[in-house]
Amino acid sequence: MDLYEFYERRVYPRLLGVAMRPFERYRSAVLQQARGKVLEVGFGTGLNLPFYPSAVTELTGVDPMVEVPAAMRRRLDESRFPVHRYSSAVEAGLPFEPETFDCAVVTWTLCSVADPVRGLEEMRRVLRPGAPLLFVEHGRSDDPRIVRWQQRLNGMWKVIACGCNLDRAADQIIEAGGFRIATLDRFDAAGLPRTHGHLYLGSAFAQR
Ligand SMILES: C[S@@+](CC[C@H](N)C(=O)[O-])C[C@H]1O[C@@H](n2cnc3c(N)ncnc32)[C@H](O)[C@@H]1O
């Protein structure tokens, strides 16, 4: 294992747990709408698990991350519903039949997926008609001065945050993946640099 692989596999998953703490209230807000069989893409270390409501009956988490830190195993053990992990990149194709899931979730993930439009098309394929895609993403600011900073910082940030892009317009990517946005709240999260904290929070439905 080279040094970067060590960072990516062992250090980054632990850093995520700390770095993502200020965002818990946004997870909680959007995940209240989750129900039934959920597909969560970018499952990571399972940080969303404690925020799912009782209407969720089962969850499948997709993520190429291979290492499972102890904290994540604890979250899995404490889950109120069965959790299945599938270790792969979403755009490589999902091994599920069409119309399998009642709900899909992405949180801080479309920024990191190498081909997010292809990934969303795959999610759309396995969602039941009328099933929502719930999302909380960070991305491109609505202030052109901040966008220029996001673009300047992007190369370095992608290395630090294992492929994360600062300047992706999450709403446009979701629509390009074949979804119609139903609700969207865009704002700068308090207490964070505007380059990193411009959030897109909402829901979308597959175009049929
Ligand atoms: C910033 S982390 C967010 C993790 C988690 N969703 C959360 O809300 O804390 C981005 C996650 O996306 C995952 N990811 C990156 N590329 C992916 C891909 N192609 N398919 C699925 N997940 C991917 C990473 O492994 C990582 O777990």
The ligand as a Gaussian input file, in Angstrom:
#p B3LYP/6-31G(d) Opt

LIG

0 1
 C      -17.510000      13.197000       1.250000
 S      -17.839000      11.494000       1.355000
 C      -19.513000      11.505000       1.969000
 C      -19.890000      10.252000       2.668000
 C      -21.343000      10.165000       3.157000
 N      -22.273000      10.131000       2.045000
 C      -21.702000      11.281000       4.108000
 O      -22.752000      11.917000       3.918000
 O      -20.969000      11.521000       5.062000
 C      -18.041000      10.978000      -0.342000
 C      -18.334000       9.492000      -0.466000
 O      -18.588000       9.177000      -1.844000
 C      -17.994000       7.925000      -2.118000
 N      -17.800000       7.765000      -3.559000
 C      -16.821000       8.300000      -4.321000
 N      -16.942000       7.880000      -5.590000
 C      -18.029000       7.074000      -5.627000
 C      -18.661000       6.330000      -6.668000
 N      -18.178000       6.358000      -7.904000
 N      -19.760000       5.610000      -6.378000
 C      -20.260000       5.591000      -5.102000
 N      -19.697000       6.278000      -4.082000
 C      -18.593000       7.003000      -4.339000
 C      -16.685000       8.000000      -1.320000
 O      -16.078000       6.736000      -1.155000
 C      -17.161000       8.613000      -0.032000
 O      -17.621000       7.655000       0.872000

